[in-house]
Amino acid sequence: MPRTSDGFRRIAVWRAVLLGAVALDNTGLGTAALAQEQEHAVALDQIHVEGSPGTTVSYLTTRMRTATKTDTPLLDTPQSVTVVTQQQIRDQGIQSIADAIRYVPGVVAHQGEGNRDDVVIRGQRSNADFFVNGIRDDAQYFRDLYNVQRIEVLKGPNAMIFGRGGGGGVINRVLKEADGVPLREVVALGGAYGTKRVAVDLSDRVGDSDSVFFRLNAMFEDSGTYRDFVDLRRYGINPTLTVLLGPATTLKLSYEYFHDDRTADRGIPSQFGRPYRYRQNIATFFGNPDLSYARVDAHIATATLDHAFESGVTMQSKLRFADYAKFYQNVYPNIGRAGAVNAAGTALTLAAYNTDSPRTNSFSQTDFTYRFETGLLKHTLLGGFELGYQEGLTFRQDGFFATTGTQALVVNPLSPVSRVPVTFRNIASGADTRYDLGLAAIYAQDQIEIGPHLQFIGGLRYDHFDFAATDRRSTVTNARVDDLLSPRLGLVLKPVETLAFYASYSISYLPSSGDQFNALTPGLAIAKPERFENTEVGVKVDVAPTLQLTGALYNLDRINQRLADPNNAGFFITSGQTSTQGAEIGANGFVTEWWQIAGGYAFTDARIVKGFNIGGTSVRAGNQVGLVPFNAFTLWNKFDVTRDFGIGIGFVHQTHSFAASDDTVRLPGYTRFDLGLFYQVTDGVRAQLNIENLFDRGYIATADGNNNISPGAPRLIRAQVVARF
């Protein structure tokens, strides 16, 4: 293919970034529009903007704060990190976390019971290890990306930076912020199954001020899906304000309201250890769609203060308040063996329940950073503290079917949609718990540069975790306090400036109340926290200023997993253990001026080390951890054929996995191709067409246990227009 002027323009932008010039991440603008934005750009060297230009060009991010809490090149970060940039999000037409991680090595989307984001990172499942600008966002809901600058996936235990959990890794959304650059952008999307979506991004200075900047992101979507009776309606608005209080002080304010209302879809059941006729049931709903839904209303306010002291110490302090009103209800194939289709193919059992789980989060984080030298050593010293308070309710009601008067309803799998009325009530085994959590943490870290070829990072975090839960029926309160120490050690060896070898060691803990800490029984109150221990070696190389390749080998052990005590109901034996050994390769950036890539390969061997039996289900030592394929390879390519026309080709392949860790239901491997077509109509208008699953391959995307299995989408066609004024 020819070397286009558009390709040379992007390379020139990148070189300008390396020289410290103001450059903007190209999201489909023509040269005139890009020049206009550069002309109006505000000099922001006195402040830190989380998603600011200068660190990201197209699919490549070169430095970030999140992994170390200091501004550090990714090449010098002793950890496996994948960044999904705004340009990649735009080019692939990504709207969700599950879509965003599709091309991230070592990460698998979990079904999340059809009502929340849920991921498996390096064999460790979590629906709580989500963050926004480094602050915990652990409520159970589906997040939208309308206001996201980039998504950062940090792999391996991250307790030194993020606190509890994060055993396999964390996902951090970096939001768009007011930066003073004039912008008027409208994105309109439409496509198969009634997809309709519009988003706006407005940014400017306030009046003629050079010290007050405003930005507004908003979105509305009303769409159907390829699944029968399943649709969604969501909208969000996120105004932000940046105020330069002085040459060394900046205040950033943000408020977001987000609403999501959708059908809760638990997928299809299994039969004979395989997904039940999944090629014929890609669209078939199993259960009662009228009574299956998930709703969330989120109000999130954030304030960030940055200040540089004359002594050279810099401070960043963040306050975040979030209120989540979450409710979901579903009628679905029973997760137990009765939920499978029987051998004759004539029956399966449905179950039903709902859960009300409102939560309020309040967090305060303050970091101090100081750079200094001692002899030949250059130090970047970090110290900080975090305070938090979380409170909420978990109220579950189980469903009783009108025709049987029981919690089970048998239906024919050839006609699995039920309209039988269901009565919901709280029973003894269902939660009715009010909880609160107080946490306090302090941490310190030193990044030491020993000449141009050797770097060391060491850090330690102390967490005080005070949790109490009260059963509203009995008024009995159970409480537990954990004091946890989480170390981090890393070594970076750089034979040359563009090549880095690293080794790292880290530990993270998950208190016995679990990811969502929504209940604390007497048995959980005396259980030890789970422990995650990760050892990793890797290599990162800047093949060119525009292309970075990475590789990692790791061993991740999870110990103290809770297993039900067969001799003492309600109590646990903390002898469970899993071990994950893996290798990951990543590639991001420009291969040539006209060809850019994002993707990688992951080999993940996640195994049960100590077997157990729970609820009649046998999980044997040596079993493969659920949803984790041994091999996964993904690669997104974008080719600039001419100055105005581009083609994107995506390849997704993974080998088989199992729906759950008992390894009784096997999910077939698959290969899928995606296509993108891009045309720059004018300098300010770009049109694109995305075709997901180009060859209409039938496959299984994910699952939540053996009888809640999600078929992948058939061929999906979506058209999008991006207009900037």
Secondary structure, 3 states (H helix, E strand, C coil): CCCCHHHHHHHHHHHHHHCCCCCCCCCCCCHHHHHHHHHHCCCCCCCCCCCCCCCEECCEECEECCCCCCCEEHHHCCCCEEEEEHHHHHHHCCCEHHHHHHHCCCEEECCHHHCCCCEEECCEEECCCEEECCEECCCCCCCECCCEEEEEEEECCCHHHHCCCCCCEEEEEEECCCCCCCEEEEEEEEEHHHEEEEEEEEEEECCCCCCEEEEEEEEEEEEECCCCCCEEEEEEEEEEEEEEEECCEEEEEEEEEEEEEECCCCCECEECCEECCCCCCCCCCCECHHHCEEEEEEEEEEEEEEEECCCCCEEEEEEEEEEEEEEEEEEEECCCHHHCCCCCCCCEEEEEEEEECCEEEEEEEEEEEEEEEECCEEEEEEEEEEEEEEEEEEEEEEEEECCCCCCCEEECCCCCECCCCEEEECCCCCCEEEEEEEEEEEEEEEEEEECCCEEEEEEEEEEEEEEEEEECCCCCEEEEEEEEEEEEEEEEEEEECCEEEEEEEEEEEECCCCCCCCCCCHHHHCCCCEEEEEEEEEEEEEEECCEEEEEEEEEEEEEEEEEECCCCCCCEEEEEEEEEEEEEEEEEEEEECCEEEEEEEEEEEEEEEECEEECCEEECCCCECCCCCCEEEEEEEEEECCCCEEEEEEEEEECCEECCCCCCCEECCEEEEEEEEEEEEECCEEEEEEEECCCCCCCEEEECCCCCEEECCCCEEEEEEEEEC
